[in-house]
Amino acid sequence: MAPRFVYKILPYTGRYYIPEPVPASFALPMTELDAKDGFVHLSTCDQVDGVLKRFYGPEYYSDAQIQLVRIDYERLSAWKTVKWEQAAGSQFPHLYNADVEGKDLSMRPLELLKRSGDEKGWTPALDRLRQSGWFVN
């Protein structure tokens, strides 16, 4: 069964900043990895934590903030090319040959939070978004 939403993870920097509310005419920026691979990397709710650990772990960004962008999958896949492809042992949604416009987005910034001791991670922030009802499959 297809998810209700897919998510795009973006650094919280000027180059990738997404205003909230998102203007309908806004185009989702591509990361360097997206441009290199030729598609927009997306994740399901269940995949986001692993992607954050892999690409935005504390060893890379000790004070990192990211933007987690929620995209309506049914609406997106009805008129854009989304392929589910194997990567890192899972099937990930990849968006090809298309811009994602503001009318399809909902954005929330996340902060890197501390767990016990000096370990840092994204799980507590994601758990809060799950509890709020915003971060769902």
Secondary structure by P-SEA (a helix, b strand, c coil): ccccbbbbbbcccccccccccccccbbbbbcaaaaaacbbbbbcccaaaaaaaaccccccccbbbbbbbbccaaaaaacbbbbbcccccbbbbbbcccccccccbbbbbbcccccccccccaaaaaaaaaaaccccc
